[in-house]
């Protein structure tokens, strides 16, 4: 999942066709999309939910898309097998908080706040609400840490931003628009501190430089408290793993 462009949002260049493909040998549907930018048939597996997608140019038929997927059935099965197994937010599950593994433990009390206690994440409330309470706590903590980090780095570089959004994005860890709107994935809170620090530094640097030129990377390095290359390497090697937490696996 890459970091975002700092350009203004472009008009959507693709349309999603409300259709699915079925091929022999695969027990799940394949989502079919049409893209005006596509010049060939593109087959991919979404790392966040394991969904199989085929993107086609407007002039390509549904049948051709199905034939292409069928020819690549072995590739699809291999990639699905390699996907990290989902980790639902449930009692006893282990999840990373700022890179450190914590075990989800019900408190046994109906009232109280979700909190860390050593290597445990203690969750009060009814069992049926546990997953939602964990998710809400993670998003709130992510927002707190990300917003604090943005403010510190923006002040350091004497830069101003318009807004900060923290979402459950599946395609970008962070992004910055030309009018200063910053957006981040809450799942960065699961990663080691130096990874979140780098992603925030990267997007704050975009407030000044709208490209990825030498001056941009110099400012990013200045704003990053840790090692830029180490953080990039971690994201490339482990970033997709963060998408499995909170997934049911259904």
C-alpha positions in Angstrom: 0.0 0.0 0.0 1.8 3.1 -1.2 1.9 6.6 0.2 -0.4 9.1 -1.5 0.2 11.8 -4.1 0.2 15.4 -3.1 -1.7 16.4 -6.2 -5.3 17.5 -6.1 -7.8 14.7 -6.4 -8.5 13.9 -10.0 -11.9 13.0 -11.4 -12.6 9.4 -11.1 -11.4 7.6 -14.3 -13.0 4.3 -13.7 -16.5 3.0 -13.1 -17.4 -0.1 -11.2 -19.7 -2.4 -13.1 -22.1 -4.0 -10.6 -21.2 -7.5 -11.9 -19.4 -10.6 -10.8 -17.7 -13.4 -12.6 -17.7 -17.1 -11.7 -15.2 -19.6 -13.0 -14.9 -23.3 -12.5 -12.6 -24.3 -9.7 -12.9 -21.1 -7.7 -15.4 -21.0 -4.8 -15.7 -17.2 -4.6 -16.9 -14.6 -7.1 -14.6 -12.3 -9.0 -15.4 -8.6 -9.0 -15.5 -7.1 -12.5 -14.5 -3.5 -13.1 -14.3 -1.3 -16.2 -11.6 1.4 -16.3 -11.1 3.9 -19.1 -7.4 4.1 -18.2 -6.9 0.3 -18.5 -5.2 -0.8 -21.7 -5.3 -4.5 -20.9 -6.9 -6.9 -18.6 -5.6 -6.6 -15.0 -6.1 -9.3 -12.4 -5.4 -8.7 -8.8 -6.0 -9.9 -5.3 -7.0 -7.3 -2.6 -4.7 -7.9 0.4 -7.2 -6.5 2.8 -10.1 -8.9 2.2 -8.8 -11.4 -0.3 -11.2 -10.2 -3.0 -10.3 -11.2 -6.5 -10.8 -8.4 -9.1 -10.5 -8.2 -12.8 -10.3 -4.8 -14.4 -10.9 -4.4 -18.1 -10.9 -1.7 -20.8 -14.3 -0.6 -22.0 -13.8 -2.5 -25.3 -13.2 -5.8 -23.6 -16.0 -8.3 -23.2 -17.2 -10.0 -20.0 -16.5 -13.3 -21.6 -12.8 -12.3 -22.4 -12.5 -11.3 -18.7 -13.8 -14.6 -17.6 -11.5 -16.5 -19.9 -8.5 -14.5 -18.7 -9.3 -15.3 -15.0 -9.8 -19.0 -15.8 -6.4 -19.2 -17.5 -4.9 -17.7 -14.4 -6.7 -19.9 -11.9 -3.5 -21.4 -10.5 -2.0 -18.0 -10.0 -5.2 -16.9 -8.1 -5.1 -19.9 -5.9 -1.4 -19.5 -5.1 -1.9 -15.8 -4.2 -4.9 -16.5 -2.0 -3.0 -19.2 -0.1 -0.2 -16.7 0.5 -2.5 -14.0 2.0 -2.0 -13.5 5.8 -4.8 -15.2 7.8 -7.4 -12.8 9.2 -7.2 -11.9 12.9 -10.6 -11.0 14.2 -10.8 -8.7 17.3 -11.8 -11.4 19.7 -10.8 -12.5 23.3 -7.4 -14.1 23.3 -6.3 -12.6 19.9 -2.9 -11.1 19.6 -2.6 -7.7 17.9 0.4 -5.3 17.6 0.0 -1.9 19.2 2.8 0.5 18.0 4.7 -2.6 16.9 4.4 -4.5 20.3 2.2 -7.6 20.5 -0.8 -7.3 23.0 -3.4 -9.9 23.9 -7.0 -8.9 23.9 -8.4 -9.7 27.3 -12.0 -9.1 28.5 -12.0 -7.2 31.8 -15.1 -9.0 33.1 -16.7 -5.7 33.9 -19.6 -4.1 32.0 -18.3 -0.6 32.5 -14.9 1.0 32.1 -12.5 2.0 29.4 -10.3 0.0 27.1 -6.8 0.3 28.2 -3.3 -1.3 28.1 -2.1 -3.3 31.0 1.4 -4.7 30.4 1.1 -6.9 27.4 -2.7 -7.0 27.5 -5.4 -4.8 25.9 -8.1 -4.9 28.5 -11.6 -4.5 27.1 -14.8 -4.0 29.3 -18.4 -4.4 28.2 -20.6 -7.2 26.8 -18.8 -9.9 24.8 -20.8 -9.1 21.7 -19.5 -5.6 21.7 -15.8 -6.5 22.2 -14.8 -6.2 18.5 -16.4 -2.8 18.1 -14.9 -1.5 21.3 -11.4 -2.6 20.2 -11.9 -1.0 16.8 -13.1 2.3 18.3 -10.2 2.4 20.7 -7.6 1.7 18.0 -9.0 4.4 15.8 -9.1 7.0 18.6 -5.6 6.2 19.7 -4.4 6.3 16.1 -6.0 9.7 15.6 -4.4 11.1 18.8 -0.9 9.9 17.9 -1.1 10.9 14.3 -2.6 14.3 15.0 0.1 15.1 17.6 2.8 13.9 15.3 1.5 16.0 12.4 1.3 19.2 14.5 4.9 18.7 15.8 6.4 18.1 12.4 4.4 20.9 10.7 5.5 23.4 13.3 9.1 22.2 13.0 9.0 23.0 9.2 6.8 26.1 9.6 4.1 24.5 7.5 0.3 24.8 7.7 -2.3 22.1 7.0 -6.0 22.4 6.4 -7.3 19.2 8.0 -6.3 15.7 9.2 -8.4 12.7 8.5 -7.8 9.2 9.9 -9.6 6.4 8.0 -9.5 2.7 7.3 -7.9 3.1 3.9 -6.8 0.0 1.9 -4.8 1.6 -0.9 -2.7 4.3 0.8 -1.0 4.7 4.1 -1.2 8.5 3.8 -2.0 11.2 1.4 -1.8 15.0 1.0 -3.8 17.2 -1.3 -2.6 20.4 -2.8 -4.9 22.4 -0.5 -3.3 20.9 2.6 -5.7 18.1 3.6 -3.8 15.2 5.2 -5.2 11.7 5.4 -3.8 8.6 7.1 -4.7 5.0 7.8 -5.5 4.2 11.4 -3.7 0.9 10.9 -0.4 2.8 11.2 -1.0 2.7 14.9 -0.4 -1.1 14.7 3.1 -0.6 13.1 6.3 0.3 15.0 6.5 4.0 16.0 9.3 4.8 13.5 7.0 3.6 10.6 4.1 6.0 11.6 6.7 8.7 12.2 8.1 8.3 8.7 4.6 8.3 7.0 3.6 11.4 8.8 6.9 13.1 7.9 6.4 12.1 4.2 2.9 13.6 4.0 3.9 16.8 5.9 6.8 17.3 3.5 4.2 17.2 0.7 2.7 20.4 2.2 5.8 22.2 0.7 6.8 20.0 -2.2 4.1 18.5 -4.4 6.4 16.0 -6.1 8.9 13.4 -5.0 12.0 15.3 -6.1 15.3 15.7 -4.3 14.1 18.6 -2.1 11.1 16.6 -1.0 13.2 13.7 0.1 15.6 16.0 1.9 12.8 17.6 3.9 11.2 14.2 4.6 14.6 12.9 6.0 14.8 16.1 8.1 11.3 15.6 9.5 11.7 11.9 10.1 13.0 11.1 13.6 14.1 7.6 12.6 15.6 6.0 9.6 13.7 6.6 6.4 15.0 3.6 4.6 14.3 1.3 7.5 10.7 2.5 7.7 10.2 2.1 3.9 11.6 -1.4 4.1 9.3 -2.4 6.9 6.2 -1.1 5.0 7.2 -2.9 1.9 7.8 -6.2 3.8 5.1 -6.1 6.4 2.6 -3.4 5.6 0.1 -5.7 4.0 0.0 -7.7 7.2 -1.7 -4.8 9.0 -4.7 -5.2 6.8 -5.6 -8.6 8.3 -6.4 -7.3 11.8 -10.1 -6.9 12.6 -11.1 -9.1 9.6 -13.5 -11.9 10.2 -12.2 -14.2 7.5 -15.8 -15.0 6.4 
